[in-house]
Amino acid sequence: MKVLVTGGAGYIGTHLCVELLENGYEIVVIDNFSTSTLEGLRRVREITGKSFHVYYVNLLDKKNLKKVFSLHQIDSVIHLAGYKSVRESTSDPMKYYRNNIEGTMTLCEVMQEFNVTSLVFSSSATVYAPVEKYEAISEKHPLGPTNPYGHTKRLIEEMLRDIFDSNTDWCIRILRYFNPVGAHKSGLIGENPKGIPANLFPYLSKVVVGKLPALFIYGDDYPTPDGTGIRDYIHVTDLAKGHLYALHNLSSSSGVNVYNLGTGKGYSVFEMLREFESVTGKIIPYLIAPRRKGDVAFSFADVSKAKEELGWEATRGIDSMCHDAWKWQRNNPNGYELTRIKPLKKEVMSYDWL
Ligand code: UFG
């Protein structure tokens, strides 16, 4: 089976490509490399020993997207491409609406034109309205994102439902990620944020290796046992595997099905900090800072639907999340930075040599 992965060069994309290749799928990757590098994909090749096609294509560029579909007989698409910074989305919402929504529209138009109607879409737990009570969030929880990034994910979910209503051949699985963290066990691929990381794990990793002086804990006065925010962290390899289960499930029925991908367990910032300290053997300096705007006290998934219908569940605990994040950071203190390969041209470009 040939799977097109949009945004395959990114953090989740590279881990997904490894899982797909190791499970016998042929893959074609497209990416605009705006927040990723070719080096991550070169390392996917190194881990798996398998070759694949990579195209430098922007999803808004319909002409070149069609070229990719005419060059390959695609069976299914896993659509990860999109901007994902909550902070940036509040300062430049139009960039998010244009890229995430129009990009997905263009992709779906081209898919329909080429009779490819199997799609796994990467959504986010950020589509849910903030929880009031300390309880797991099921797929039935009311929606109500609180930032433009979340709005784009919600709108895309709605758009996909409308597309299915217009043509019931479509088989669509929507995956709502909780907090993906960690790295591949090889330490070769991992999260590679530009500049100062906004998220807890990459920030903690940089403090541990001495690239940043201390962690700022955003609020210790939340209504949680230790006062810090609680999240459902999921190892990126477990998350990547979840996509393969969703892909497999596409053949069971047409329609639009939504699944949470998380572990079902919540951990506080302090708990993660202590776990990082125990895995690395280092003391992590921290300061208590005011709450970050838009943060909620707790968020963790009800994962029973994915378990029952997809047969998938996360198996890696916070120890392996911290261990693998640390291994990646220690082996690559500058991420992919030193080995960055820049695409040279703006039109469709194939990196078949991979
Ligand atoms: N935190 C800190 N200090 C930091 C960074 C984070 O204390 O430097 C805290 C936050 O306040 C929060 C927790 O660590 O309590 C996790 O924060 P992250 O930024 O790692 O993750 P978020 O839950 O805020 O957001 C993530 C993704 C979003 C996605 C959301 C889905 O970044 O893209 O999960 O629930 F939408």
Residues whose N, C-alpha, C, O or C-beta is under 5 A from the ligand:
A	BS01	UFG	K84 S124 A125 T126 Y177 F178 N179 A198 N199 L200 F201 Y203 F216 I217 Y218 G229 I230 R231 V269 D295
